[in-house]
Amino acid sequence: MRVPDHRPHGWTAVAVSLILAGALGGATGCPQRVATPKTTLKAYISALEARDYSRAYDLMSKSFRKEYERDEFIAYHKRNKGDVKKNVTELKGGPGKLVVRAQFKYGEGNLLLLVREGGAWKLSLDPVSFYSQRTPAEALRSFVRALERRRYKLLLRFVPNQWRKVMTIADTRRLFGKDQLESTRHLIRNIKANLGNKIEVKGDEAHMLYGDSYKVEFKREDGIWKIVDAD
């Protein structure tokens, strides 16, 4: 994974359709009554606060439920109470921005996607899964999040197998640690500015163009997506 130089990159414009002012606060209600992204978020927060993870699962989209069983979802949330609590705090912290595609921005640059199904808004992804690598897009967001939090051991998860065999935590620290602080910050800024760019997927390989001439290359191994090169 190479660290890019300091050439300028263009920022991606995001059209905002609604400003959610103030804290979201708690809310109750059944998923069947949910009619807007805002009420879906409130119902989801309420379910997490009540530790009613089965109700939270009902608010997830069909595509999400195809990949994650209810029992798996519930067990994961029970095992990661700290992450659940942190997400509830950030989701309620407002103000948040809800864009035309029902994308809710919260916390430390996190993005929560919602889709409309059968007249109701459902969450497309589970925000508790901080470092998902199920898709190239999720892997890229997780990679950036790990960089921001300086999770050097976790960064090894994104290294393709051919290099992972010889790389260590010390290597990731050398690549992205304090000696490369400015370059790493520049990399983070550039990628975050283009997270909405189209990712071309072909089999177990994918790539995303960004900035003037940069490219992120992905490779799927063992069922998850790795970062071959962040350019």
C-alpha positions as CSV (number, residue, x, y, z in Angstrom):
1,M,0.0,0.0,0.0
2,R,1.7,3.2,-1.2
3,V,1.2,6.6,0.4
4,P,0.3,9.3,-2.2
5,D,2.2,12.5,-2.7
6,H,0.7,15.9,-1.9
7,R,-1.0,16.7,-5.3
8,P,-4.4,18.5,-4.8
9,H,-7.6,16.5,-5.2
10,G,-11.1,17.7,-6.0
11,W,-13.8,17.5,-3.4
12,T,-17.1,15.7,-4.0
13,A,-20.2,17.8,-3.6
14,V,-23.0,16.4,-1.6
15,A,-26.6,17.8,-2.0
16,V,-28.3,18.1,1.4
17,S,-32.1,17.9,1.4
18,L,-32.8,18.1,5.1
19,I,-31.1,19.3,8.3
20,L,-31.8,17.4,11.4
21,A,-31.4,20.1,14.1
22,G,-30.6,19.2,17.6
23,A,-30.5,15.7,19.2
24,L,-32.6,13.0,17.7
25,G,-33.7,11.8,21.1
26,G,-35.4,8.5,21.9
27,A,-38.4,7.2,20.2
28,T,-40.7,4.2,20.3
29,G,-42.8,2.5,17.7
30,C,-43.0,-0.5,15.5
31,P,-41.1,-0.8,12.2
32,Q,-44.5,-1.1,10.4
33,R,-45.4,2.5,11.3
34,V,-42.1,4.0,10.2
35,A,-42.6,6.4,7.4
36,T,-39.5,8.6,7.1
37,P,-35.7,8.2,7.6
38,K,-35.9,10.4,10.7
39,T,-38.5,8.2,12.4
40,T,-36.6,5.0,11.4
41,L,-33.5,6.4,13.0
42,K,-35.4,7.2,16.2
43,A,-36.9,3.8,16.3
44,Y,-33.5,2.2,15.7
45,I,-32.0,4.2,18.5
46,S,-34.8,3.3,20.8
47,A,-34.4,-0.4,20.1
48,L,-30.6,-0.2,20.8
49,E,-31.2,1.7,24.1
50,A,-33.7,-0.9,25.1
51,R,-31.3,-3.7,24.0
52,D,-34.1,-5.0,21.9
53,Y,-31.8,-6.1,19.1
54,S,-34.5,-8.2,17.4
55,R,-36.6,-5.0,16.9
56,A,-33.4,-3.3,15.6
57,Y,-32.9,-6.1,13.1
58,D,-36.5,-5.6,11.8
59,L,-35.4,-2.1,10.8
60,M,-32.6,-3.4,8.6
61,S,-33.1,-3.8,4.8
62,K,-33.8,-7.0,3.0
63,S,-30.4,-7.0,1.4
64,F,-28.8,-6.8,4.8
65,R,-31.0,-9.5,6.3
66,K,-30.0,-11.8,3.4
67,E,-26.4,-11.7,4.6
68,Y,-26.9,-11.6,8.3
69,E,-29.3,-13.9,10.2
70,R,-31.3,-12.5,13.1
71,D,-29.5,-14.6,15.7
72,E,-26.1,-13.6,14.3
73,F,-27.1,-9.9,14.5
74,I,-28.4,-10.2,18.0
75,A,-25.3,-12.1,19.2
76,Y,-22.9,-9.6,17.6
77,H,-24.6,-6.6,19.4
78,K,-24.6,-8.4,22.7
79,R,-20.9,-9.1,22.4
80,N,-20.1,-5.5,21.4
81,K,-22.0,-3.4,24.0
82,G,-19.3,-0.7,24.0
83,D,-19.7,-0.1,20.3
84,V,-23.4,-0.1,20.6
85,K,-23.3,2.5,23.4
86,K,-20.9,4.7,21.4
87,N,-23.1,4.6,18.3
88,V,-26.2,5.5,20.3
89,T,-24.4,8.5,21.8
90,E,-23.2,9.6,18.3
91,L,-26.5,9.1,16.6
92,K,-28.3,11.1,19.3
93,G,-25.6,13.8,19.4
94,G,-26.8,15.8,16.4
95,P,-27.0,17.9,14.5
96,G,-26.9,15.5,11.6
97,K,-27.3,15.9,7.9
98,L,-29.7,13.8,5.9
99,V,-29.0,14.0,2.2
100,V,-31.3,13.3,-0.7
101,R,-30.3,9.7,-0.9
102,A,-31.1,9.2,2.8
103,Q,-27.5,9.2,4.0
104,F,-27.1,10.2,7.6
105,K,-23.7,11.7,8.6
106,Y,-22.8,11.4,12.3
107,G,-20.0,11.0,14.7
108,E,-16.4,11.0,13.3
109,G,-17.4,11.1,9.6
110,N,-19.6,8.0,9.8
111,L,-22.2,7.5,7.1
112,L,-25.4,5.5,7.7
113,L,-27.4,4.5,4.6
114,L,-31.2,4.1,4.4
115,V,-33.4,2.6,1.7
116,R,-37.1,2.7,1.1
117,E,-38.9,-0.7,1.1
118,G,-42.7,-1.2,1.0
119,G,-43.4,2.4,2.0
120,A,-41.0,2.3,5.0
121,W,-37.4,3.4,5.5
122,K,-35.0,0.7,6.5
123,L,-31.3,0.9,7.5
124,S,-29.1,-0.5,4.7
125,L,-26.0,-1.2,6.9
126,D,-25.4,-1.9,10.6
127,P,-23.3,1.1,12.0
128,V,-22.0,-1.1,14.9
129,S,-19.9,-3.0,12.3
130,F,-17.1,-0.4,12.4
131,Y,-14.6,-2.3,10.2
132,S,-16.7,-4.2,7.7
133,Q,-15.0,-5.6,4.6
134,R,-18.1,-7.2,3.0
135,T,-17.9,-4.8,0.0
136,P,-15.1,-2.7,-1.5
137,A,-16.9,0.4,-0.4
138,E,-17.2,-0.8,3.2
139,A,-13.6,-2.0,3.2
140,L,-12.4,1.5,2.1
141,R,-14.4,3.2,4.8
142,S,-13.1,0.8,7.4
143,F,-9.6,1.3,6.1
144,V,-9.9,5.1,6.5
145,R,-11.5,4.7,10.0
146,A,-8.6,2.4,11.1
147,L,-6.1,5.0,9.8
148,E,-7.8,7.8,11.6
149,R,-7.8,5.9,14.9
150,R,-4.2,4.6,14.4
151,R,-5.3,1.0,14.7
152,Y,-2.1,-0.4,13.3
153,K,-2.8,-4.0,14.2
154,L,-6.2,-3.8,12.6
155,L,-4.7,-2.4,9.4
156,L,-3.2,-5.8,8.8
157,R,-6.7,-7.1,8.0
158,F,-6.6,-5.0,4.8
159,V,-3.3,-6.3,3.6
160,P,-3.6,-8.9,0.8
161,N,-2.4,-12.4,1.7
162,Q,0.7,-12.3,-0.4
163,W,2.1,-9.4,1.7
164,R,0.4,-10.3,5.0
165,K,2.7,-13.3,5.4
166,V,5.7,-11.0,5.9
167,M,4.1,-7.8,7.3
168,T,3.9,-6.9,11.0
169,I,2.3,-4.3,13.2
170,A,5.6,-2.5,13.1
171,D,5.4,-2.3,9.3
172,T,2.0,-0.7,9.4
173,R,3.2,1.7,12.1
174,R,6.1,2.6,9.9
175,L,3.9,3.2,6.9
176,F,1.3,5.3,8.6
177,G,2.7,6.3,12.0
178,K,4.1,9.5,13.4
179,D,7.0,9.6,10.9
180,Q,4.5,9.6,8.1
181,L,1.8,11.7,9.9
182,E,1.4,14.4,7.3
183,S,1.3,12.0,4.4
184,T,-1.2,9.8,6.2
185,R,-3.4,12.8,7.0
186,H,-3.3,13.8,3.3
187,L,-4.2,10.2,2.3
188,I,-7.2,10.2,4.7
189,R,-8.4,13.6,3.4
190,N,-8.2,12.6,-0.2
191,I,-10.0,9.3,0.2
192,K,-12.7,10.7,2.5
193,A,-13.4,13.5,-0.1
194,N,-14.2,10.8,-2.7
195,L,-15.9,8.0,-0.7
196,G,-19.0,8.4,-2.9
197,N,-17.1,7.7,-6.1
198,K,-18.1,4.7,-8.3
199,I,-16.3,1.5,-7.6
200,E,-15.8,-0.8,-10.6
201,V,-16.0,-4.5,-9.6
202,K,-14.9,-7.3,-11.8
203,G,-15.0,-10.7,-10.1
204,D,-12.7,-10.6,-7.1
205,E,-11.0,-7.4,-8.1
206,A,-12.2,-3.8,-8.0
207,H,-10.9,-0.3,-8.3
208,M,-12.0,3.3,-7.6
209,L,-10.7,6.4,-9.4
210,Y,-10.4,9.6,-7.3
211,G,-8.8,13.0,-7.5
212,D,-6.8,13.9,-10.6
213,S,-5.0,10.6,-11.2
214,Y,-5.3,8.4,-8.1
215,K,-6.8,4.9,-7.9
216,V,-7.6,2.5,-5.0
217,E,-7.3,-1.1,-6.0
218,F,-9.1,-3.9,-4.1
219,K,-8.9,-7.7,-4.0
220,R,-11.3,-10.1,-2.5
221,E,-9.7,-12.9,-0.5
222,D,-11.3,-15.4,1.9
223,G,-14.6,-13.7,1.4
224,I,-13.6,-10.2,2.4
225,W,-12.1,-7.2,0.5
226,K,-8.5,-6.1,0.9
227,I,-6.7,-2.9,-0.1
228,V,-4.1,-3.7,-2.7
229,D,-3.0,-0.1,-3.3
230,A,-4.5,3.2,-2.0
231,D,-2.3,5.1,-4.6
